[in-house]
Amino acid sequence: MTPLQPLASPLTPELRARIDAWWRAANYLAVGQIYLFDNPLLKRPLAVDDIKHMLLGHWGTTPGQNFVYAHLNRVIAKYDLDMVYVSGPGHGGPAVVANTYLEGSYSEIYPDVSRDEAGLRRLFKQFSFPGGIPSHASPETPGSIHEGGELGYSLSHSFGAVFDNPALVVACVVGDGEAETGALATAWHSNKFLDPVGDGAVLPILHLNGWKIANPTILARIPREELAQLLQGCGWEPLFVEGHEPEPMHDAMAAALDACIERIRAIQHAARHEGATARPRWPMIVLASPKGWTGPKEIDGLKVEGTFRSHQVPLSDPRVNPAHLRMLETWLQSYRPHELFHADGRLREEVAALAPAGTRRMGANPHANGGLLLRDLHMPDFRAYAVDVPVPGAPGIGDTHVLGRFIRDVIALNEPTRNFRLFGPDETLSNGLGAVFDATARQWEGSTLDDDQFLARSGRVMEMLSEHQCEGWLEGYLLTGRHGLFNCYEAFIHIVDSMFNQHAKWLKVTAKLAWRARIASLNYLLASHVWRQDHNGFTHQDPGFIDHVMNKKPEVVRVYLPPDANCLLSVMDHCLRSRHYVNVVVAGKHPSPQWLTMDQAASHCAAGIGIWDWAGNEGPAPDAAPDLVMACCGDVPTLETMAAVRLLREHLPQLRVRVVNVVDLCRLMPHTEHPHGLDDRAFDELFTRDRPVIFAFHAYPWLIHRLTYRRANHVNFHVRGYKEEGTITTAFDMTVLNELDRFHLAMDAIDRLPQTGEHGLSVKRTLQARLVDHKQYIDTHGQDLPEIRNWRWSTT
Ligand SMILES: Cc1ncc(C[n+]2csc(CCOP(=O)(O)OP(=O)(O)O)c2C)c(N)n1
């Protein structure tokens, strides 16, 4: 295609004036939100009591975003675009709120913020006010799918939104400060994964207003040519719109937008109807405009407009500084509000006419309230993928390998509706999910070589070696009403700790907004977990994501540790059907014993926790009364616990042992704290009120104490888990190093049972000797003892 050129300005003087009026109105509403408590139409001279006590908010980014929104309204109408707006720069809340108010979508959702003087007063007061709304585009903001507080994810969210939405265009305003974050810096490469046939388009608008909070931005302080080269090198074709005089800027922006939209259409037409297969170079805009544009040029002798000083509240003390009060009034009057609003506060018809109609308004676009568009997945019957478990402890092929067949068929069944994708940073094969490639491919628009595997222009698997992109794409995909799963090494999911935080916050807030429809859950499959990264070593061993997740609101988070493949199938079936949660599933990929038949697994997972009476020997209820509870959570801890139980039953047959397995970690919490929590009675029935509990846990042991500290028997809980002892060693030695192995667990039990007396001590010595054997053997042979490798569960 020919190099992208701005077209001639498509604006008539009348249209330019209307866009300018909209922009002024939005700017007026933004300044009003930051400052005004009363007197919203300036019907009387501005007085001290008209000003809020606490002045909070961000002006600097706002006029630029208002400018963009006004111009997008025009192109939406001209080209009948299905468009969503994503506000990336720091805290553009006043802009998005102002524009959705002007277009009417705000008042439709919040009728008390009406389109009259009283509504204007409420609009102004609620902003950054106790009980009101935040200073960035938030869940409360109509049309928003992007929480703007933590910078960096606007472009990834935008791409997630357009995957499988071929008619959608996301206009994504990227802050030049935001562009310095790692997540954003690599998000430019999302264009290598966008299929022009089956996906929509993202139109990035890099807002080069030059400053962050206190510093210049990198991209504003390199030559424009270098910036153009950077963006071109990332596969984009940038058009620059630069200046500060409104009239030429309106013309330039309108011309650039028309050129971009026409180029997007041309790319899509060529790919969809003319068989074009070359990777397109998508258009984008660099908008270089002053930070705090149209605000006070200078305050107390210091330059403000076009500097970092306009970032937040430029006039910080108009309540106590009369000169600043007058400057604020002059600033507000500079937008000529009486030309924009009727005396009763209604927006004048000729200005309002710029807004697109109905759901074409960006604040009313259903994609931005994705739950409205959400359709249930077609789910295969998970029981059909069951592994045969003729006896407990039967060998397995690796639990995620079994799950892979199920996910393969989820993908195949939902291919026609194109509403499920699997995301991962180059690990889908490594995590044992290779079966999915029988049904689909990795979507990839780059060039290909003969030796490549499973690449195609369109596919359900999205793999980029950026956990940030996987997370951001998936969030954007979910927020626009689709389903997905993120598979990741357990240790490296920490890279998106903070993104998870933000999404969990979004879910908490939106759950309470009646107008926001619930979306599909954010599902993580953490395979390649801490206990089986023995070959990769310490860097790859970290089970702490669970601790992090458990900090979030109980209404939102769930953590599952299925002990075998049938349980994993049951858990994943549940997660993929669930809504508005974050589900974390930790599962292994290596061959490991299988414990439960599918019927048993389905019941066990429905309960989330339970006594495995076939593994213990306490005798049948109601006379059951164990001397000891051996509890386990996670596949490797379950294996080690079962082996420890076997040792205890062999050496101390008179002991009455109970085995409790935990799949749903939240069951351990009090029922008053988590919807899945057990009440004290149910908890005591499982763990007793007074018997020792040796608890083998997948992750850091302190988490179990944190969850159970209120329970009657907590004083008797002895938890073994990962104690940050990691290295390259054998799989079994990892458990030994962290004292989670069968020998330590059995010795722990003996230590807590004085009634085992002298015999107990002699058993302990035997077990200690076996640990010495283990150490000597692995040091010599570099693998685990045959009796460890070939161990099988039995009760005889
Ligand atoms: C990840 C992250 N780090 C730091 C901040 C604090 N912060 C808020 S706004 C801002 C500057 C943003 O600059 P830019 O994206 O260019 O936005 P604009 O200049 O348009 O306000 C910073 C550093 C943040 N919100 N998020």
The ligand as an ORCA input file, in Angstrom:
! r2SCAN-3c Opt
* xyz 1 1
  C       2.249      2.021     36.837
  C       2.102      3.406     37.364
  N       3.179      4.048     37.837
  C       3.064      5.315     38.307
  C       1.860      5.939     38.334
  C       1.749      7.359     38.886
  N       1.364      8.281     37.793
  C       0.130      8.735     37.629
  S      -0.042      9.725     36.296
  C       1.595      9.564     35.904
  C       2.161     10.252     34.680
  C       1.444      9.787     33.479
  O       1.955     10.372     32.324
  P       1.196     10.153     30.938
  O       0.866      8.718     30.740
  O       2.000     10.813     29.892
  O      -0.190     10.867     31.152
  P      -0.516     12.421     31.065
  O       0.735     13.176     30.873
  O      -1.407     12.541     29.872
  O      -1.205     12.713     32.355
  C       2.232      8.755     36.835
  C       3.684      8.457     36.804
  C       0.748      5.222     37.873
  N      -0.483      5.727     37.907
  N       0.887      3.962     37.375
*
